[in-house]
Amino acid sequence: MLPLYLFGACSYFSFLLVLIVEDKESSLKDPIHLTVALLASIFWFIVIPRSLLELKAKADKKAEVDAFAIVPKSISIADGDI
C-alpha cells in the first residue's frame, strides 16, 4: 500500500510542479507555491477527491441554473397579456 501512496504523491507533486513552472504569474522564488504543492502532494488522497466533488457541485449548480433559465414564464389572465 505504501508504494501506491508514494507513487500517487510523487505523481501529483510532479503534476503541480509542472503547473507552477508553466504559470506566468507565479515565481519559483516564492516559497508559498512550493509549500502548497508539497502539502497537497502529502494529502493527495484527500485533496483530489475533495476537488472533484467541488467541481461536480459547481457543474450541477450550473446545470440547475441553466435548466431554470429555459423554463418559459407562466402566463396568467391577470397579466393582461391574453
URMOPE-V319111 format. One line per field, one symbol per residue. burial: I if it has 24 or more other ideal C-beta (glycine too) atoms within 12 Angstrom, else O. Layout:
burial: ???
//
This chain:
burial: OOOOOOOIIOOIIOOIOOOIOOOOOOOOOOOOOOOOIOOIIOOIOOIOOOOOOOOOOOOOOOOOOOOOOOOOOOOOOOOOOO
//
